[in-house]
Amino acid sequence: MNIGYVLKLARTISGIEQGFLAGELRVSCSYISQIEKGKKKPSNAFLRKYADFFKIPLPLLQIDNQSSADYDDVTPKLQKILSDLLVVRMLEQDSNTASTEQ
């Protein structure tokens, strides 16, 4: 599993742009871009900030440090968290649409 892909998925599902996330996590857009493209491995400090920001348990983001046997346990948990992020995003959009229509 590519951690950069997982991080990008969480960010895009949440509707957050790289620039905003970079400011919140106090890193450069370039750093986030390189991680998401798999060109750079994220530091543990970055993963901690990311996990806190998106409310994702840190061990689920430390998949590069796990054996492939652990992926069977990690993948469903990540899928659930990403699914929950998508639902929250959709509910927020529905709420915003309803507010502007009134």
N, C-alpha and C positions, 0 to 999 in steps of 0.2 A: 504494500500500500504506500502510495506517495503522500507524504505529509503535506507537501506544498499544495497538492490537489485538495486535500481535506480542508486545509486552512482557507484556500480560495473559495471553496464551496460554502463554508460557514459564513465567510464575509459577504459573498454575493447573495446568498439566500437571505441574509439579514438586510440587504439593500444598502450596504455600507461601502463607500468608495475607498480606494487605497489611500488617498490623501487624508481623508478624515481619520481613518484607522491609524495611519502613521502619526498624526498629531496626538491622538489619544494614547498611543503606546510609546510615544517619544522615540520613534525611529524614522528613518527616511523611507520615502515611497519606493526608492530603488531597492532597499533592503527587502521590503515586503514583496516586490515584484520578483526579485531573484529567488526568494524562497518559494513563492507560488509556482514559478517556472521550473523548480527543481535544480536551479543552478547553484543554490547556496543552502546549507543546512542551518536550520534555525537554532539559535543559542537556547540554553535552558531558561535563561532570564526572559527571553522573548516569549517562549512557550508559556511561562508562568503568567506573564502579562496578558497574553492572548486568551489563555484559559479563564482568567479572572474576568476579562472584558466580555467574553461570550458565554460565561457560566458553563464551561465545559470542564469536567474533571481532568486535571493535569495528566494523570497516567494514560488517559485515552489519547492524548496528543504526543506522548513519548513513544510512539509505535516503532520508531527506528531502533530503539533500545530493547525491543522485545523479540523473542524468538518467533519464528513463523507459526509455531503451534499456538501462541497467544493470540494471533490474529482472529481465530475463530471466536474468541470471547470478545475481543475489542470491536470487531466490525459491526455486530448488531447494536452494540451500545452507541457507537458513533452514528449509525444510521438513525437510531431513535432520536438522538440529540439534534441531528441535522433536520430530521422530519419535524421535530417540535419547533425549531427555529423557523422553518418554512410556514408552519401553521400560524405562529405568532405574527410573522410578517404579513401574511394574507389577512389576518384579523385586523391588523393595524391599517392596512390599505382599505379594507371595507369600512372601518370606522372613520377614516379620513374622507372617504367618498361620501358617506352619509352626512358628515358634518358640513361639507361644501355644498351639498344639495339642498340643505335647509335654508 
